[in-house]
């Protein structure tokens, strides 16, 4: 355990270094924040340095190597401290308190150590889709230039959103830690980022609301710590725990049902199985419409290094940028001030990263960006064509720059989605309430709270009042019941930017839940899971946005109400809902990792299962790692998805002719080519005709043929003797043999 702690400290130090490199720039961008965006400097450091290393490799200027990484790092270090560290008379106070830095770094570090320990309880890179994710990382590590080779489709590059896997490979090269360890460290890092960044984002949301709500404090740079410490810590931690460890109401509802009313779950079991919270609609009871509605804590528990998980730090940074930069538009002489300063380039850059990491996030946060931009200009300058034009102009420029940044990736990528269609099954309303009811309650109570003070009647909300509220918010004259009224003649709606920010996120989060009830994006899972991927990718972001808002709403509403029976009841309901959302890890962590004890700690090395269950295969993987350079093609048995087949290509990054079938079917858009390759692999192993085998091997430029226990199981008619004629035996351990193929005439 001590050895792993040293490795974690080394990993943390490099993350700390990347953050320090970008701290001067980050302090200017997040000058409005109480912490000056300290934690977001880590994300920007990783994003910018890895992206420019990737650009150099994809244009083949420099290889993907340690030397290139450190060269780019030094350039950015000099750029930050020679140019951006200089004082600017237009900048506000840029100092950051050491205590703030220490608190946030401690939060990040403790979260990193905590989840590293959790992963150490069950570190195996096995099960679900870990083979795919780890294979991508190793394939990227072996690639000198990009796009990286697909380890399961020899001769072709990865046709997937691999940038998150690339960042793992980037950090692996930077730290010089084996990938079988950095896989688990990366999952711990994503957990730490999710926890600490959401803490900072929601804490700063509360901070800015308190700051803007007071004319005196709004112009002060030195705010009294006592007035802000508790709100920031409490609201920030609520959001951090909800996003990183929370879930929906499913576990609370069914455990209450089982333990209080003694009624079993729909499958007849009295044991709560944690994945059920992500597989509710369509599984119980209407099995004809299987859907997926995951959330970050489930992702951290099962630890598949997928794009939607790798993108969380960039998503939270993007949301923080909106909060930090949009209020500054009103303060500057021109709405395009921040554009000319280059700060709006960050939105384009992060959108490009999102596209290459998890494409679904690109349109989602483009909508968030555009909606927030419109809300800002309408709020600050009124509802007019001029306001719309400013928002449209900034939006188009941001979109255009992001497209340019994405082009190097796009030119080497074939679209996987096959259009959209209307859904032919819908969720039941009570199911949506179990999944989203808690967040909707927070959102609805907050919406009523912020609008209610502007009502002059105790009557229910009607059409005229809705029109009046909108007119007050947008600053336009309206006519109600024939009487002309203006903004000046009535009470002005006093909503600050943090309020509008939260309302925008609540609205878009709800919209993302509604969309998969109407349309879905078509892929290969159109039979019984037709809208599963659409619901999964959209509502995953709903969960993140809801949690950010909930931490703010909890403090904003409860501290603004007068002390009476109503506020007491609301406080109780809020608290019960948050507790209900946070019981999930008490089922999920033991369910996946077993007893939470240091005695069960196994370490961070993720290939221990190969060493124990497939010792000969593990020795072969070690041999490939020590003796084989670059990325020659290999041959191993074709396997079905979610199995232990294709373990050699997964663990080495060496491309095999055909790997997991269903995955390549999805990535290539058709089963034709994967199916053909699968048949050719079987022919190579089973044919007794040397020329036929050699012809196919040469077609795919196979250098090494693997013959192990899995190959003999998959191909019972295997004719192994021919490989000695086609080349020579270069490795032998038990039932595992590796042959090096010789394409000269001597092998004929």
N, C-alpha and C positions, 0 to 999 in steps of 0.2 A: 504493500500500500504506500509506503514511503517513496518507493521508486516512481510510482504513478503520480504522487503529489509533486515530485520534482519536475516531471514531464508537464503536468498541468501548469506549474509556475513558469516554465519555459514558454509554453504556448501563450499564457496570459501576458508575459512580458512583451512578446512580439505584437500582440493586439494593442497593448498599452503604447508601444512605440509608434504604431501606425496612427493611433489617435493623437499622440503628441505632435507628430509631423503635421497634421492638418488642424491643430488647435488654433493657430493664428487666423486662418481663413474662417474657421467655424465660428469664432468669437464675433467676427463682423457680421456674418450671415444671421446668427442668432443673437444679435445684440439686445433684442427685446426680452430674452429669456433670463430668468433669475440665475440659471447655471451656465448661461452663454452657450448652450448646446454642447456642453462638454462631451457627453456620451455619444452624440451624433458624429463627433469628429472621428471616432473609430470606424463607423460605417462609411463615411465619406473617404477616409483613408484607404480602407479595403476596396471600395468601389472604384475610385479613381486610379489607384496604382495597378490593380488587377486588370482594369479595362484597357489601360494603355499598354500593358504587357501583352494582353490579348490582341490588341490592334497590331502591334509589332510582329506578332507571330502569325496572324492571319494574312498580313500583307507580305510575310516572309522577309521582313527586314532583319529581325533578330529571332533566334529560337526561344522557345519557352524553357528557360533555364534559370538557375540561381543567379548567374551573373546578370542576366537581363533584369530580373526582379530587383536586385539590389541597385543596379544602375538607375532604373526608373525611380526607385524609392529616394535615392540621393538627389535626383533632379527635383522631385516634388519637395523634398526637405529644403533645398536651397530656395526654390520658388516661394515657399511659404514664409521663410524667415528673412529673405532678402527683400522681397517685394510687399508681401501682405502684412508683415509685422510693423511696417512703417506707420507712424501716426498719420491719420487723415483728419483734417480740421472739421470735416462734415460728420465724422463718426462720433457717436456718444461714448460714454465711459465704457471701456472694454475689459476692465479688470474683472477677474473672477476670484471669488474668495476661496482660499485653500480649503476651508472647512466644507464648502459645497463640493469641490472636486473630490475630497476625501470621502465624503458620504456616498456620492454616486459611484466612485470607483470601488468602494467597499461593497455596495449593493451588487454591482456587476460581478466582482470577484467571488463573492459568496454564492451567488446564483450559479456561476461557472463551476465552482468546486462541488456544490450540492448536486447538480445534475451529472457531473463527472462521476461522483460516487454512485448515483442511481444507475448510470450506465454500467458501472463496474460490477453491479450485482448480476447483470445478464448482458454481457458485452458482445455476444455472438452476432456477427453480421450474417444472419440466416433467418429465413422466414419472410413472408409477405414479399416485398419488392426490394429487399436489401441487396440481393445479388445484382440487380440492375443498377442501383445507385452506386454501389461500390465498384462495379465493373466500369461505369462511366468515369469515376475518379481515376482508376488505374489506367484506363485507356488514355485519358488526358495527360497523366503523368508521363506516359511513354511517348507522347506525341511531341515532336520538335516544333512542328508548325501546325496551324489550324486551318480548316475545321478538323477536330480530332477523329481518329478512326473509330468505327463502330466495332466493339469487341465481339459482337454477335452477328456481324454481317460483313465478312471479310471483303475488302476492296471498296467499301463504301464508308462515308463519314457518318457521324451521329446525326440522325434526323430527329432531334428532340431539343427541348429548351434546356440546354446543358450548362448555362452560365453559372448556376448555383453549384453544380458539381465541379465546374472549373475553379470557382473560388476556393473550394475545399482543396483541390489539387494545388492551387496557388499558395495557400497557407501551408500545405504540406512541404512544398519545395522551400518556402521561406524559412520554416522552422527546422527542416531536415529531420522530421519525426516520421516513422513508418506510417504508411497510409492505413494499415490495420488498426492503428491507434488513433490517428487523426480523424477517422470516420466518427468515432465516438466522441472525440473532443469537439468536432464540429457540431454534433447534435447538442452537446452541452453549451457550446458557444451560442447557438441559435436560441436555446432556452434563456441563457443569460441576457442576450440582446432583447428578446421579447419582454422579459421581466423588467429590465432596467430602462429600456427606451420608453415603454408604456408608462412607467413611473415618471420619467422626465416629461413626457408629452402631456399627460393629464395634470401633473403638478404645475407645469407652466401654463396650462389652460386656466387653472384656478388662479394662478398668480396674475396673469394678464387681466382676468375679469376683475379681480380686486384692485389692480392698478388703474385700469381704465374707468372703473366706477367712481373713483375719487379724483376730482380735478387737481387736488394738491399732489397726490401721489403720482398722477399721470405724468407730471413734468419732473418728477424727482428720480434721480438715478440711484440714490442711496435709501432704499426702503427699509423700514424697521423690521428686523428679522423676526421679532416676536409675533408680529401680526400675520406672518406668512408661513412660519415653520410648520405649525400644526396642519393648516389646510393643505399645504403642498404634500406633506408626508402622508396624511390620512387619505386624501383623494388619490394621490399617486399610487399608494400601495393597494388600494382597492382595485384600481384598474390593472395593476401589475399582476396581482393574484388571480383576478378574473380571466385575463387573457392567457396567462401562462399555465394555470392549473384548473381553471373553472370549466364548466360545461353548461348544458341546458338544464331544464327542470326534470328531464327524464329519470335520472337516478334518484332524485328526491321523491318524485311522484310514485315510482314503482316500489321503492323501498318502504315508503309510507303505506302503500296499499298492501304490501306483503306482511309487514311487521305489525300494523295496527289492525287491519281487517282480515289478516291471515289468508289473503287471496294470492294465488300464484301469478307469476308473470304469464304472458300470453302463451309461452311455450310449455307451460305447466310446471316450471321450475320455481323453487323458492330461493334459488341462488342468483344473485344479481351479477350478470356478466357485462363488464364495462364496455365492450364494443357495441352493445345494444343501443347505447346513447347516440351512436353515429349511424345506426342502421334501423331506424324506427319506422319511418314512412315506407310502406311497401313490403315490409317484412312481417309486421304484426299489426293487423291481421291480413291486409290485402297484398298478398305475395305476388300478384301479377305486375306490380309496378315498383320494382326495387329501386330505392334511391340511396344517396349518400349525403350526409350532412355532418361532416367532421368539423373539428375545431382544433386549435393549436395544442391543447394539452394532450389530446389523443395522439396527435402527431409526435409529440415529444416522447410519449410513453412507448409507442411501437417503434419509433426511431427509424422510419424510412426517410432517407435524405432526399425528399422530393422537392420539386421547384417551388411549390406553394409554401413550404416550410422555409427554404433558403431565402425566399423573397420577403419574409416578415421584417427583417431589419430595414430593408429599403422602403417597404410600405410605411412603416412607422416614421421613418425619416422624411418621406414625402409629405405625410400628414403634418409633421412638425414644421416643415418649410412653409406650408400654407399658413399655419398659425403665426409663424415668425415674420414672414415677408409681406403678406397681404396688408396688414395694418400700416405698413410703412408707405404704401402707395399713396395714401391720403396725406401723409406728412410731407412728401417731396413736392418740388415745384412742378414736376411733370409726372404723369402716370407711367411714363416709360423710363423713369429715372433708374429703377432697379434693372430694367432690361439693358440699358446702356452700361450699367455697372457690371453686367455679366451675371448677376445673381439669378436671374430667371433661367439661365442656362442650366442650372441645377435641376429644375423641373424636367427639362428635356432629357438630361442625362439620366435621371432616375427612372423616367418612363422607358428609356431605351434598355436600361438594366432589367426592368420588370419584364419587358417583352422577351428578352433572351433567357430569363430565369423562369418565368411562368406567364405565358402570353395572355392568359385570362385577366391578369391584373392590369394590363396596359389599358384596355378600354374602360375598365372599372374606374381607375384613378384618373383617367382623362376626363371622365364624367364628373368625378369629384372636383377636379381642378377647375373645369369650366363652370360648374354650378357655383362653387365658392367664389370664383372670379366675378360672375354675374351678381351674386348676392352682395359682394363687397361694393361694386360700383353703384348698384341700385340703392344700397343703404347709405352710401356716403355722398352720392351726387344726384340721387333721384332716378325715377324710372323715365328714361328718355333714350332716343336714338343715339345720342352722344355717349351715354353710359354703355349701351349695348355695343357700340362701335369700338370703344376702348377695350372692353372685355373680349370682343371677337378678334381684334387685332393682336392682343397679347396671346390669346389662345392659339391662333393660326401660326404665329411665329414659334411658339413652344412646340406645337405639333410638328411643324416642318423640320425643326432642328432635331427632334427625337427620331423622325423618320430617317434623316441623314445618318445619324449615329447607328441606327439599326441595320442599314443597308449591307455592311460587310457580313453580318450574320444571315440576313434574308437571302442573299445571293447563293448561299450554300444550304438552303433549307427548302423543303417541299411541304406545303400546307397539309396538315393531318385532317383538320375538320372538313366535312363535306356538306356545308350549308346548314340552314336552320329549318325547322318544321314546327308545327303546332303539336303540343302535347296531347296524348290521348288518354291520360289519367291524371287525376288531380289529388292533392292532399286533402284530408279532412280537416275541418277547421280546428277541432279539438287537438289534433296532432300538431298543428302549427302553434297552438297555444302552449302545448307542453314544451316545444322546442324554443319558441320565441316570446312566450307570454310574459316572462319576467322582464325582458328588455323592453317590450312594448309598454309595460306598466310604468317603468322608469321614464320612458320617452313621453308617454301620454301625460303623466303627472307633471313632468317638467314643462311640456308645452302649455298645459292649462295654467301652470304657475306663472310662466313668463308673460302670458297674455291676459290673465285674469285681472291684474291691477289696472288695466286700461279699460275695463268694462265699467260702465256707469249704470248698469242695470243688473238685477238679480235673475232676470229671465234667462231661459235657455238660449244658447247661441243660435242665431238665425242668419238668413242670407244677408240682411242689411248689415249686421254686425261683422260678418266675414268680410264684406266689401269695405267696411270702414277700417278694419284692422289692416287690410292689405294696402289701402290708400295711405294710411298713416305711415306704414312701414316704407312704402315706396315714394312717398312725398308728392302725390298727385291729388288733384281735386276730383271729387266724385259727387254724384247726385243721389241722394237717398230720399225716397218718397217725395220727389219733386223739389226738395230744398237743397240749394247749393251749399256745400260745405268744403272747407279747405283744411289743409294740414295746420295752418296757423290758427284757425278758429277753434280747434278742439285740442284735446290733450295729446301731446306727441308720444308716440310709441317709443319708449326708452329701452331699446335693445342694443347692447354693445356687440362688437365683433365676436367675442367668444361665444355669446349666445347664438348668433347666426351660424357660427362655425358648427356648434353642436346640432342645431336644427338641420343644417345641410347633411351632416353625417347620419343623423337619425332618419332623414327622409330617404337618402340613397341606400342605406342599409335595409330599409323596409322594401324599397323598390327591387333590390337584388333578391329578396325572398319571393316577391310577386312574379318576377320574370319567368322562373322555371315552372310556374303554374300556368303559363301561357305558351311559351316557346322553348325550344331546346336546340342545342347545337348537335348535329348528327355526327356520329362516329361509328366504330364497329360494334358498339354495345347497344344496338337499336332494338334488340329482341325484348328481353325482360328488364333491361336497365337503360331504357331509351333516354331518360333525362337525368340519370344519376350523375354523370360527370358535370353537366351544366349546373345542377343544384349544388353539387359539392363545391365547385370552384367559385360560384357566386356567393353562396351563403357563408363560406369560410371568411370572406372579407366582411360580410355583414357582422359576424361575431366579433371581429377585431374592432370595427367601428363602434358597435354597441358598447363594448367594454370600455373603450376610451371615454365615451360619453358618460357611462354609468358612474365612474369615479368622480367626474365633475358634478353630475346631477345630485349625487348623494350629498355632497357638501353644499352645493349652491342652493338647493331647495331647503334642506333641513336647517341650515343656519340663518335662513331669511324669514322663516315662519315665526309667528308669535307663539309663545308657549301656551298651548291649550290642549284640549283633548284630541282635537284633530291632528295637530302636529305630533302628539305622542303616538297616536295610532299609525300615522304615516311613518314615523321613525321605526316602529316595531315591524311594519310590513317591509320597509326597505331592508332592515337588518335580516329578517327571516328569508327574504328572497336572495340576498347575497350569500347567506349561510347555505341555502339550498343549492345555489350554483357552485359552491366550493366544496361540496362533499365528494365530488367525483374522484379526486386523487386518492381518497381513502379506499376506493375500490380498484381503481385502475393500476396504481403502482404495485400493490401486493398481487393483483391479478396477473401482471406481466413479469414482475421481478421477484416475487416471493417475499419472504420475511425481510423487513427492512432492518438489517443488522450488519455491522462490520464483519461479523463472523461468516457471512455469506458472500463477502466481497471476492470477486474472481479476477479483477484487474481490467484494464482498458483494452487489452489486445483482443481484437475482434475475430481472429481466425482460430481460436482455441478449439472450436467445434470440429474443424477439419483435422486438427492435430490428434484429437481423441477418436473421432468417428471414422475419419478417412486418413489414417497415418501415412499410407503410401502416396496418396494424392498430395498430401501436405509436403512431403519430401520432394515430390516432383515440382511443386510450386516454388519451393526454395531453390531447387536447381535452376529453374527458369530465371528466377530473380538474380542468381549469382552468375550464370553462364551465358545468358542470352541478352544481347544489347538491341537497341532500337525496337522495332515492332514487326517482326516477321509473323506470317500467318501460321496458325496451327489447325489441327483437326481433332475434334472430340465429338462425342455423341450429341445429337440434337435432343434437347429436352423440352418438356412442357413448361409453361410458365409456373412460377411459384414452387418449383421443385429444386433439388440440389444438383440438377444437371447443369452442365456448362460452368462448373466450378473452377476449372483451370483458367479459362478466358476471363472469368470474373475476377479472380484473385491476382492475375498477372497483367491484365490489360492487353494481352495478345489476341488479335482477332481470330475467331474461328469461322468456318464457312457459314454456319447457321446456329444461332443460339435459341433462346426462348421464343417459341413459335408465335404465340398470341401477341407478345410485345412487338415483335418485328412486323407482324401483320398490321398492328395499329400504326406503327411508325412509317411503314411503307405504303399504307393506304389500300393494300390488296394482299390476299393470301397467295397469289400466283407465284411470285418469286420466292418467298419463304418456303412454300410447299415444294417447289421444284428443287431448291437447295437441299431440303430435308431428304428428298428421295436420292439425290446425288451422294449425300453423305452415307446413306445406307448402302448404296452401291459400292462406294470405296471400301467400306469395311467388309462387305460380304462377297464381293466378286472374286473369282479365282483368275480372272483375266488381268494380267499385269498391265497390259496396254490401256485397257479401259480405266483402271484405277489411276494410272499415271497421267492419262489425259485429263481427267477431272481434277486431280491434284495440281497439275500444271495450270489449268484454267484459273484456279483461285490462288496460285502462287503459294501453295502450302509448303512450309519448310519443315515442320515437325508434326508427326502423327502420334497422338496419345492413345494408348490401349490400356485401359484400367478395368476395374470391376464394373463400373457403370457402362462402359462400352460393351463389355461381354454380356451384361444383362439386357441392354437395349437391342443388341444385334446378336442373337443366339447363333446365327449362321456365320459368324465372323470367320474370315480366313486370314489369320494373322501372319502366316508364313511369308506372304508376298511382300510385306513391308521390309523384311530383311533383304529381299532381292531388289527392292526399289531404293534402298538406302542402307543405313546401318543403325544398330542399336546404340544410343548415346546415354541412356539412363535406365536403371533397373532397380526397383525396390518392391519386393513382394510380388503382388499381382499387377503392379504398375510398370509399364514399359513405355519409353519414348523413343521414336525412330526419327532420325534426320534423313530427309528425302534428298536423293541425288538425281538431278535431271540430266546428267551426262549419258552418253550412249552406253557406258559400262553397266548402268543399272537396268538396261532393257532386257 
